[in-house]
């Protein structure tokens, strides 16, 4: 969700989330913080909604996308 543009980590959910909210990393959690222990680190993130999406037609795009895909 926090992936930068033009990286292989960027996904649909990254684009959607970043258009609706400012996303901040709050804290990384090591594998030892979970039971059972995963093989990856976890991250707490904070979503700060924008007053308006980054472009006006985005809400209509989301509605279209979820109904037809």
N, C-alpha and C positions, 0 to 999 in steps of 0.2 A: 504493500500500500504506500510505501514511502519511496519507491524506486524512482530514480531520475529519468528524464526523457532520454530516448535513444540508447537504452540499456536493455540487455536481454532479460533482466529481472522485471521489467515493466510489463504489466498485464492489464486486462480489461478492468479488473477491480481497482487497480492503481489509478487508472485514468478517471473512472467514475468517482472514486473517493476524493481525489485531489481536485476535481471540479466542484465538488460540493462543500469540502471542508479543508481547512489548513490542518495538516497532520504533523504532529511532533512526536519524536521518540522521547519517552519519559525515562525508561530504564531497561537495560538488558538483564535478562535472567539466565544464569548458567544452567546447564542440564541438571546439576545437583539440586536445583530448586523445585524439581518436579518428581512425582512418584507415579509410575516408574520413570526412570531417567530416559529422556529422549537422546538422540544423537546430535541434536541441534540446540542452539541458544534460542530463547524466547525473548520477545520485546513487548513491553507495555507501551501503547501508543495513546495519544490524546487527540481527539477529533474536536476541532474548533470550527463550527459551521460559519460559512460566510453569510452575510446579510442577503446577498444575491449570489447565485451561481456565477462562475467566471464568464459565462456567456449566456445571453438571454434564452436562446432556444434549447438549452441543454435539458430542461425538464421534459419538454415535448419529445426530444430525442430519446430520453430514458423510457418514457411511456411507450413510444413506438417500438423500441428495442425489446422491451420485456414482453410485449404482446405478440410480436412476430418472430422472435428468435428464441 
